[in-house]
Structures are given as C-alpha cells and as structure tokens.
Amino acid sequence: MMLEGAGTSCPSVAEPQPEAYARRVASWEDVRRIALSLPDSAERFVHGSQGWHVHNKGFVWERPLRKADLLALGDAAPIGPVLGARVEHLVAKEALIANAPDIYFTTPHFDGYAAVLVRLERIPLDELQELIVEAWLTRAPKRLARDYIAAHLSDPE
C-alpha cells in the first residue's frame, strides 16, 4: 500500500524548529537560570519552597497549592508545578488570566494582590523569560531597573 505523499521530503521530527523552541515548556531549572541571570538576584528557600528575590523582595516563587486553593479551584486545580509571579498591577494580572487562562490563574488568596499563578508545564519558555523579567522589574530598586532597561533596550537582542 502506497501512502499519499510517500517519498516527499518532510522535516525530521528530531530537527528543532524555531517555533518548536518558542513552544518548549518551562521547568524549575529554567526559572532558576532566568531569575539568577538578573542583577542582584538570589535564590532562597522559605517554608520549604524556592523563591527568587532582588534586594530582599520576592519576584517569583514556587507556589504549591494549599487545601483552600484546591477547594476554591475544584476540578480546575492544576496537577503540576505552580509558579507565583509578581506583576506590575492588578490590570496586568487580569489581562494575563483573560488572554491565557490555560497558563495563568489565581486563587482567592491572591485577591487584590498584584501576582499571578502560572501552570509551569504549560508556559512557553520565551513567555516565561518575559514574565520573570517583568516580575523582577516590579521589585528591583528603581535605579537598578532603569539601568537594566537602558542596557537591554540598546542591546539588539
């Protein structure tokens, strides 16, 4: 039996595609690498969970769901790892959740708080990078944040 299209050239599954890289999901090692690449960042363990800080202010952290979270979320509660991330303001939080509810969510514990929860196994790596940098910018001292922005806006990458 001859399959339609047999003998035609198609990309190998093993060959990385640019779009596939952008779609690769994140891991805790990715979070650590990105967070610690930012100026004056440090990793700390608080109450048994990892967190990343700039000048003693947390900007991203591991956020296991608690019993109250599980009750509030019901069947929508994610099974995998959850990352907490600071955002600039509540409007940014609501926009992330509205635009990608399969990645971003919140719980009643975070009502009125400028932070979003992230299904780590669903966020593309490029989006994670952007989220962590934005979280860092919200917590970094103003001068450090300005210097970072100035250095990276002039950088063609």
Protein Blocks (a to p, Z undefined) as FASTA:
>chain_A
ZZehihiacddfklccfklmmmpccdfklmmmmmmmpghiacddeehiacddeehiafbd
cddddfklmmmnmmmlcfbdcdddddfblmlmmmmmmmmmmlgccdfklgoiacddddfk
lpcfklmmmmmmmmmmmmmcfklmmmmmmmmmmpmZZ
